[in-house]
Amino acid sequence: MPARPTKSPKPIVSTRDQLLQTAISLFSAGGYDGASVNDIVQQAGLSKRMVYHYFTNKALLYQEALSYAFGELTKLENQAVTDADSLEQVVKNLIRVYFGFPRQHPDFSRLLRWENLNDGKGIKDSKFPLSKDHVTDVLRAAIKREADGKRWRKDLEANQLLITIIGICQVYTSHRYTLSQGLHRDLGTPTAIKRGIANAEHYLLTGMLP
């Protein structure tokens, strides 16, 4: 008689992680002011004292939620630039990160947009520093190595290049619904995303030429 297949055990989620994931979900839906501690513990099925035990207060819970979301994006950014062996590949890899992240992690992406609507107050007051230094350091090194005026423009600057990459990619998320109505096409379809990636690569790399 064949043995019954064994079921994989469900991953154990700690109380702290359960609170953090619930907070991310609720903060991403309504921003910092859109979710109370009562809302969070009620949805998590936990007692209110657990929030104060693990996070001290709502503000610190929000800061940790932001830190977690930014941390997941940072992992993808750092991997993208580490895996690249040329300036062109760095740009292409980052384009895929910024198109992919909002679709792979919609809650995280919405949370980051809420933070920008709130003038970055959570990040400003946070004990968790936010930095894109690793990405800009890799970009800067690649520019120094390759931007000789023949292959790429000599006046390329790492910070500005990163801002431009993010801007071109993120508009497909930040303005998706209004642009979709105005342009009579859904910017969230796989076809639209594929076209967006191709266009971003074309315009960015063409603009980097001498």
Secondary structure as UniProt FT lines:
FT   HELIX           15..30
FT   HELIX           32..34
FT   HELIX           37..44
FT   HELIX           48..55
FT   HELIX           58..82
FT   HELIX           87..104
FT   HELIX           106..117
FT   TURN            118..120
FT   HELIX           121..124
FT   HELIX           133..146
FT   TURN            154..155
FT   HELIX           158..174
FT   HELIX           176..183
FT   TURN            187..188
FT   HELIX           190..207
//
